[in-house]
Amino acid sequence: MNERWALAPEPEGDGALLVALGGDGRPVGEVRREPDLVAAVRARPDVARWVWRASPEVYPRLLAAGVRVERCYDVEVAEQLLLGHEGRLGEPRSAAAAWARLRNEPVPPDPPPRAAGPKAQDSLFEPASTAAPLSFDALLQVYAEQQRRHDRAEHPGRMRLLTAAESAGMLVAAEMHRSGLPWRADVHREVLHGLLGERYAGGGEPRRLAELADEVSAAFGRRVRPDLPADVVRAFAQAGIRVRSTRRWELEEIDHPAVAPLVAYKQLYRIWTAHGWSWLQDWVRDGRFRPEYLPGGTVSGRWTTNGGGALQIPKIIRQAVVADPGWRLVVADADQMEPRVLAAISRDPGLMEVAGHPDDLYTRLSDRAFSGDRAHAKLALLGAIYGQTSGDGLKNLAALRRRFPRAVAYVDDAARAGEEGRLVRTWLGRTSPRAAGADEDGEAGIPQGGGGAGPEDSAEGSDGYVPGYASTDARARGRFTRNFVVQGSAADWALLMLAALRRATAGLRAELVFFQHDEVIVHCPAEEAEAVAEAIRAAGDEAGRIAFGDTPVRFPFTTATVERYSDAK
């Protein structure tokens, strides 16, 4: 049995080219031409890892035929990670671009992103046709060169693990799309009717939004469009109130009769536009919501989706996510994931001891450094991660630094490296570009509510980095890289957790159907729910061992087995 085989679909028809690979990444034997790609893979169940150009080009076709593979190596995923590690993130990452660089030829641009929406959904299982042509021999040479580039990485073993994990994420993403998130359209319509009222002909605002818009206008004494921020800012200015934005937290500090209906309007307007009747018609088919997940969609490694709002489903809309009859949803949230990751990567003995238990980390932290004040302990630790270094945050950080010096020094060093324009890496080797500098999710410091970073749900993501963008603010770069080493390492851990969970549930009927940042949902028969919950808990600790080595840090999950997603929290 050969450990790896390379595979490429033929440009025309259903055939494929394939060859066994040696340990150096070079072909062993002659290239074979098979008339049916699916049959070629099905006939080789013992292949440990398939090497192919891009998972979206091959794996959906296999899944449609009922064929799953255990592991893959995605050449274009590897190219993206290697470019970042080499300080070249933003350069074209296609296999064709890698081949051109290898031959010192003009590098072709990457193909445009896939369109989002129902038409893209209809064609998702068709092989991609926008990639630049590339021969099988060229693909094999690119792969062999990537093996040498992995060897030149700062930590070759970790870098190979990162590439394997990100490639596994591509398999999980395709499988989750294929399975789909169970969705009751009738329940969704009932929720919308209860929130928004009747729909008017012509696609105008539903009744409740129209009523709230009238209340806003009446409060200002003139007609105001609450869906237009500039109009609202002008209306407040005419009332003698200066506002910088129409964000909820700023509006709620204002004493004016327009605030209450305006805040209510904004909440309902977002539901109407992001998850309303049009969304339901476009995205839910045959009782399933099937977004296109994009692993590594942001520079930190967090996933995004190509449209559909999958990572921003409001709690009230989650009522429509209902398990099939006789099935359950096992919903699992990683507990205090990023502080636990900081303990593992910093190797701080005290923080590792605190994170070495499955119960509440902040309570244990408060008992050791903050006289039992959990709130101050949480603010201090998140302040270290997000760069909250003023006011009470500075005082709390000083206490944290005294008790856990290595942990604070780790993020301080990352911030300093970012300020100085140096490359900053996650534990496994995912690299923040020198140009990255905008604040994570558009905000500096601890996000509102004191939790993790906000939602990411577009092809662009919300890491604040766009290839070609360069911040001139050294402090902003430092805030970004301070958080990047933790959040990025957490994203790397999450990939390994998903891979471990995928392996653990392979013999069950259970299906992974949803993932975002620190939350996973498995749809399974009721009788498998207990085994699935245990598999999730085991996957968290296994991923910690594989990613960070032998540390006492635990990565527990809070799990809930429910029939309806909204009942999980």
Protein Blocks (a to p, Z undefined) as FASTA:
>chain_A
ZZbdcddddfehjbdcdddddfkopaedjddddfblklmmmmmmmbmbdcdfblklmmmm
mmmnopacfbdcdfklmmmmmmmmnopghiacbfklmmmmmnopacddddddddedjklm
mmmmpccfkbccddfklmmmmmmmmmmmmmmpmblmlmmmmmmmmmmmmmmmmmmmmnop
addfklmmmmmmmmnopadehhiacfklmmmmmmmmmmnopacdfklmklmmmmmmmnop
acfbfcfklmmmpccfklmmmmmmmmmmmmmmmmmmklmmmmmgghiacddddehkbfno
pacdeehilmmccfklmmmmccdehiacdddddehkllmmmmmmnopaklmmmmmpfbdf
klmmmmmmngopaklmmmmmmmmmnopaghjllmmmmmmmmmmmmlmmmmmmmmmmmmno
pacddfkopacdfklobaghhigcjdehhiacdddddfklpnopaehiacfbfklmmmmm
mmmmmmmmmmmmmmmmmmmmmmmmmmpmbdcfbdehjaccddddfklmmmmmmmmmmmmm
mmmmmmnopafbdcdddddddfbfklmZZ
